[in-house]
Amino acid sequence: MSKHLTVSPSPHVKGSESVQKIMLWVVLAMVPALAWSFMVFGLGAVRTTLTAILACLLFEFVIQKYLLKSEPTLMDGSALVTGILLAFNVPSTLPVWMIIAGALVAMGIGKLSFGGLGNNPFNPALVGRVFLLISFPVEMTLWPVNANSGIDGVTGATPLALLKEGIKSGTPISELASEIPSNVSMLLGNIGGSLGEVSALLLILGGLFMLYKKVITWHVPVSILGTIFAVAGILWMVNPEQYIEPTFHILAGGAMLGAIYMATDMVTSPMTAKGQIIYGIGIGLITITIRVFGAYPEGISFAILIMNGVTPLINRYVKPAGFGRGAK
Amino acid sequence: MLKTFKIGGIHPPENKFSAGKPIEKVQLPKTVTIPVAQHIGAPSKVIVKRGDQVKTGQVIAESAGFVSANIHSSVSGVVKKIDTVLDSSGYKKQCVIIQVEGDEWVDGVDLDDTLVTSTDLDGKAISSKILESGIVGLGGATFPTHVKLSVPQGMKADMLIINAVECEPYLTADHQLMMEKGKEILVGTELLMKAIGVEKAVIGIENNKPDAIKHLTNLCGEFKGISVCALKVQYPQGGEKQLINAVTGREVPSGGLPIAVGCVVNNVGTAFAVYEAVMKNKPLVERVVTVTGKSVEKPCNLMARIGTPLTDLIEMAGGLPEDTSKVISGGPMMGKALVSTDVPMTKGTSGVLIMKDQEAHRKPMQNCIRCGKCITVCPMGLEPYLLMTHSELKNWEESEQCNVMDCIECGSCSYTCPADRPLLDYIRLGKGTVGKIMRSRKK
């Protein structure tokens, strides 16, 4: 027997999970909402998505290869996910150069400056979005109205912005009702908004797929949406003329997109189930606070980024219950 | 709902190719190489010398302490030499090499197959018979059985658990033994109950062996106090602490032994060996070994003598396939990769698994994506990703605080990691170093 044998420590078998597969499942989960955005926002959405994806891939490659002089990790699929998520988070009418600037910030500052996938404390796509939102507030809040509404190319406000404006001017909610889209429209996606946030239904569908593929667990989305719903519900019961009913809050704006796709990012969310629930409640509370009391109509991006920053602390103090360590 | 342990666990592909293959006897080899360190504890002391004539079942190395075991010749013949030889651990160990002349047994051994069900021996006598016969845990850990049976002062056992889980993929030795020697196993279980002084025994079998569950459940009717518990398929259910948790719901405290929760766990193969030792006066000189693998021509279950070269066993399965790249002693999750197939089988060899080229190599590791899957699957409730980081940074104190010593090395974390990180390798490093630090502190 002269054959050389491979010797390595156990285990000698490996499960079928891989980073690439996880990223692929995430991409597949986003396809329905992406397709819907192509339908309602037309070519603008296609252009925005392609620009964001290509820019993210390019920056990942160029920065890794020429600046960091490391082996590019394009094939792990994470840059693709960031690209799609970035596109989801901007209006389809955003100028191309702004999208590229957003991608540069997302990949360069949000991800690679920390050491690439796995080391970034903040969700890269959100870093890009918030950069754009603060730098180009006008372009980032010009929303094309759904093409299905019959009037093409017209820009209008999102439901949340309509609400904020209305309340600021002192109009009671009962009078705003005619301007604000119905919950059914928001569920189906017949509203204005960022590219990927308009159809709550399709986002939920993708979320269920990721749950089935075990890419995400229920803890983060349920605790975020549950908290938003509960707090909004309490406010509504206190004064229904000042505060809108809670279903609106979980269907409007980026709540679904944020709760299902952004906050669940493995890298930037806590490791344990208990930690994820704390994190989710935190995001929910900050979101509703910004939406109701803050200057911005939309708050979930900021809420997620803030809780991303709290994640290492949560990981430090929220530990799994050890076997045989008294915690029955 | 089938029972299983409460936290963690994985379900790797079972690949039990040799299931249902009857146990074949392996021919006696030309020479046997019997290591003196086949068990956990002190290596046994050789009591024969070169040129001695030995018989099958004769003690050739004596137990060298409480945690140690006798070793018997598995053949009759002449002691050719006593030398250090490469064994399945990958190190050279002291071995007794015997030129085989035949199979002439020592006096008093009952080689007949008829079932014997009653004995006059009391618990103590059964224990000392087990000690004499060199029986160790045959699940793979090879802990001397008599040590497990001696309940420490102030503690009380109320239940014997027979480990028939065989949760390692590929292996079918225990399964086939249950199908062929069910009654013997139950008699062995009764003997163990008597030795420990308990009235109740539960045989834990995973649900992927419905025939064994049915067979043993039927036989249990004739035995008082023994029952079968069907378990959900979940690795590492064969781990002692996990099995106790699955069957009784009890949790062995960290750093504690099963007896702390009133349980003693023995492998089903051990129960059979106990039967043979006590009822047939036959010491432990042979065991069932599964030889298997994806390219193996005839995956099989073999009854082979201790000291038989693994090459002989592999021959019985159709020889070493062309595309062999790794040979493992034991199962794919916790088994040991061999440096060479020219090593002898020992009391702890439950299987020989042959892997082909593509399966044998690891993928390059990527950054941790903090998915937390290692935490989800860890049956001990640890944080493998963090323990790996502590090892990388040599943070031994933090590693100890994160309970690195609780790790049972089941490998579920490495198996699951989507970034192909060698978590268990680093955790083992941490365990080794932290263990050393803890021992030096005690001194």
Chai-1 contact restraints between the chains, C-beta under 6 A:
chainA,res_idxA,chainB,res_idxB,connection_type,confidence,min_distance_angstrom,max_distance_angstrom,comment,restraint_id
A,M1,B,T341,contact,1.0,0.0,6.0,A-B,restraint_1
A,M1,B,D342,contact,1.0,0.0,6.0,A-B,restraint_2
A,L5,B,K326,contact,1.0,0.0,6.0,A-B,restraint_3
A,L5,B,V327,contact,1.0,0.0,6.0,A-B,restraint_4
A,T6,B,S325,contact,1.0,0.0,6.0,A-B,restraint_5
A,T6,B,K326,contact,1.0,0.0,6.0,A-B,restraint_6
A,T6,B,A360,contact,1.0,0.0,6.0,A-B,restraint_7
A,V7,B,A337,contact,1.0,0.0,6.0,A-B,restraint_8
A,V7,B,V339,contact,1.0,0.0,6.0,A-B,restraint_9
A,S8,B,A337,contact,1.0,0.0,6.0,A-B,restraint_10
A,P9,B,D425,contact,1.0,0.0,6.0,A-B,restraint_11
A,S10,B,M334,contact,1.0,0.0,6.0,A-B,restraint_12
A,S10,B,G411,contact,1.0,0.0,6.0,A-B,restraint_13
A,P11,B,M333,contact,1.0,0.0,6.0,A-B,restraint_14
A,P11,B,G411,contact,1.0,0.0,6.0,A-B,restraint_15
A,P11,B,S414,contact,1.0,0.0,6.0,A-B,restraint_16
A,P11,B,Y415,contact,1.0,0.0,6.0,A-B,restraint_17
A,H12,B,I328,contact,1.0,0.0,6.0,A-B,restraint_18
A,H12,B,P332,contact,1.0,0.0,6.0,A-B,restraint_19
A,V13,B,P12,contact,1.0,0.0,6.0,A-B,restraint_20
A,V13,B,P332,contact,1.0,0.0,6.0,A-B,restraint_21
A,G15,B,Y415,contact,1.0,0.0,6.0,A-B,restraint_22
A,G15,B,T416,contact,1.0,0.0,6.0,A-B,restraint_23
A,E17,B,P418,contact,1.0,0.0,6.0,A-B,restraint_24
A,S18,B,P418,contact,1.0,0.0,6.0,A-B,restraint_25
A,V19,B,Q366,contact,1.0,0.0,6.0,A-B,restraint_26
A,V19,B,I369,contact,1.0,0.0,6.0,A-B,restraint_27
A,V19,B,P418,contact,1.0,0.0,6.0,A-B,restraint_28
A,V19,B,A419,contact,1.0,0.0,6.0,A-B,restraint_29
A,I22,B,P418,contact,1.0,0.0,6.0,A-B,restraint_30
A,L117,B,N367,contact,1.0,0.0,6.0,A-B,restraint_31
A,G118,B,N367,contact,1.0,0.0,6.0,A-B,restraint_32
A,G118,B,C368,contact,1.0,0.0,6.0,A-B,restraint_33
A,G118,B,I369,contact,1.0,0.0,6.0,A-B,restraint_34
A,M266,B,I369,contact,1.0,0.0,6.0,A-B,restraint_35
A,M266,B,R370,contact,1.0,0.0,6.0,A-B,restraint_36
A,M266,B,C371,contact,1.0,0.0,6.0,A-B,restraint_37
A,V267,B,I369,contact,1.0,0.0,6.0,A-B,restraint_38
A,V267,B,R370,contact,1.0,0.0,6.0,A-B,restraint_39
A,M271,B,G372,contact,1.0,0.0,6.0,A-B,restraint_40
A,M271,B,I375,contact,1.0,0.0,6.0,A-B,restraint_41
A,P320,B,I375,contact,1.0,0.0,6.0,A-B,restraint_42
A,P320,B,G381,contact,1.0,0.0,6.0,A-B,restraint_43
A,A321,B,G381,contact,1.0,0.0,6.0,A-B,restraint_44
A,G322,B,G381,contact,1.0,0.0,6.0,A-B,restraint_45
A,G322,B,N403,contact,1.0,0.0,6.0,A-B,restraint_46
A,F323,B,M380,contact,1.0,0.0,6.0,A-B,restraint_47
A,F323,B,G381,contact,1.0,0.0,6.0,A-B,restraint_48
A,G324,B,E251,contact,1.0,0.0,6.0,A-B,restraint_49
A,G324,B,V252,contact,1.0,0.0,6.0,A-B,restraint_50
A,G324,B,P253,contact,1.0,0.0,6.0,A-B,restraint_51
A,G324,B,S254,contact,1.0,0.0,6.0,A-B,restraint_52
A,R325,B,S254,contact,1.0,0.0,6.0,A-B,restraint_53
